[in-house]
């Protein structure tokens, strides 16, 4: 089941989205949904990367160490 999400955007973004919707005869929600689907995974990956960087026992490798482990 789909859920409704209300967002607040500044006037410039709202105007650009409105113009795009009119030009393409698609609803604004089509583009907002598409943008969320395309970028959500990138934000989730970035959050995971930050979590891993902030781990107390994280081990960091030099490029040479990575290349050696990968046999490059």
C-alpha beads as a LAMMPS data file, in Angstrom:
LAMMPS data file: protein, C-alpha beads

72 atoms
71 bonds

1 atom types
1 bond types

-500.0 500.0 xlo xhi
-500.0 500.0 ylo yhi
-500.0 500.0 zlo zhi

Masses

1 110.0

Atoms # bond

1 1 1 0.000 0.000 0.000
2 1 1 1.321 3.431 -0.913
3 1 1 1.772 6.155 1.675
4 1 1 1.370 9.883 1.206
5 1 1 4.427 12.041 1.858
6 1 1 4.220 15.810 2.197
7 1 1 7.331 17.811 1.416
8 1 1 8.196 21.477 1.475
9 1 1 10.347 22.962 -1.296
10 1 1 11.368 26.520 -2.080
11 1 1 9.617 28.482 -4.820
12 1 1 12.338 27.951 -7.418
13 1 1 12.174 24.168 -7.149
14 1 1 8.376 24.209 -7.097
15 1 1 8.289 26.354 -10.243
16 1 1 10.783 24.153 -12.072
17 1 1 8.836 21.032 -11.138
18 1 1 5.564 22.626 -12.213
19 1 1 7.038 23.621 -15.588
20 1 1 8.448 20.134 -16.148
21 1 1 5.096 18.554 -15.296
22 1 1 3.253 20.859 -17.706
23 1 1 5.735 20.265 -20.544
24 1 1 5.592 16.497 -20.206
25 1 1 1.937 16.091 -19.204
26 1 1 2.958 14.056 -16.169
27 1 1 2.097 14.779 -12.541
28 1 1 4.695 16.381 -10.294
29 1 1 4.495 13.333 -8.047
30 1 1 5.837 11.181 -10.910
31 1 1 9.092 13.137 -10.926
32 1 1 9.420 13.383 -7.157
33 1 1 8.912 9.627 -6.808
34 1 1 11.401 8.941 -9.626
35 1 1 14.039 11.161 -8.012
36 1 1 13.604 9.469 -4.639
37 1 1 13.930 6.006 -6.173
38 1 1 17.057 7.011 -8.118
39 1 1 18.904 8.657 -5.226
40 1 1 17.721 6.898 -2.055
41 1 1 20.172 4.018 -2.452
42 1 1 23.073 6.471 -2.885
43 1 1 22.169 8.214 0.376
44 1 1 21.800 4.885 2.166
45 1 1 25.245 3.821 0.893
46 1 1 26.782 7.117 2.026
47 1 1 25.254 6.716 5.483
48 1 1 26.614 3.171 5.749
49 1 1 30.065 4.364 4.661
50 1 1 30.060 7.090 7.313
51 1 1 29.003 4.591 9.965
52 1 1 31.885 2.332 8.998
53 1 1 34.366 5.210 8.987
54 1 1 33.286 6.145 12.504
55 1 1 33.624 2.642 13.950
56 1 1 36.081 2.568 16.857
57 1 1 37.983 -0.476 15.617
58 1 1 37.948 0.410 11.917
59 1 1 41.097 -0.560 10.045
60 1 1 42.293 1.645 7.219
61 1 1 44.469 0.377 4.392
62 1 1 46.785 2.249 2.093
63 1 1 46.268 1.978 -1.657
64 1 1 49.313 -0.277 -1.858
65 1 1 47.825 -2.607 0.766
66 1 1 44.519 -2.758 -1.095
67 1 1 46.246 -3.494 -4.394
68 1 1 48.304 -6.243 -2.756
69 1 1 45.227 -7.859 -1.178
70 1 1 43.411 -7.737 -4.524
71 1 1 46.424 -9.003 -6.436
72 1 1 46.673 -5.923 -8.628

Bonds

1 1 1 2
2 1 2 3
3 1 3 4
4 1 4 5
5 1 5 6
6 1 6 7
7 1 7 8
8 1 8 9
9 1 9 10
10 1 10 11
11 1 11 12
12 1 12 13
13 1 13 14
14 1 14 15
15 1 15 16
16 1 16 17
17 1 17 18
18 1 18 19
19 1 19 20
20 1 20 21
21 1 21 22
22 1 22 23
23 1 23 24
24 1 24 25
25 1 25 26
26 1 26 27
27 1 27 28
28 1 28 29
29 1 29 30
30 1 30 31
31 1 31 32
32 1 32 33
33 1 33 34
34 1 34 35
35 1 35 36
36 1 36 37
37 1 37 38
38 1 38 39
39 1 39 40
40 1 40 41
41 1 41 42
42 1 42 43
43 1 43 44
44 1 44 45
45 1 45 46
46 1 46 47
47 1 47 48
48 1 48 49
49 1 49 50
50 1 50 51
51 1 51 52
52 1 52 53
53 1 53 54
54 1 54 55
55 1 55 56
56 1 56 57
57 1 57 58
58 1 58 59
59 1 59 60
60 1 60 61
61 1 61 62
62 1 62 63
63 1 63 64
64 1 64 65
65 1 65 66
66 1 66 67
67 1 67 68
68 1 68 69
69 1 69 70
70 1 70 71
71 1 71 72
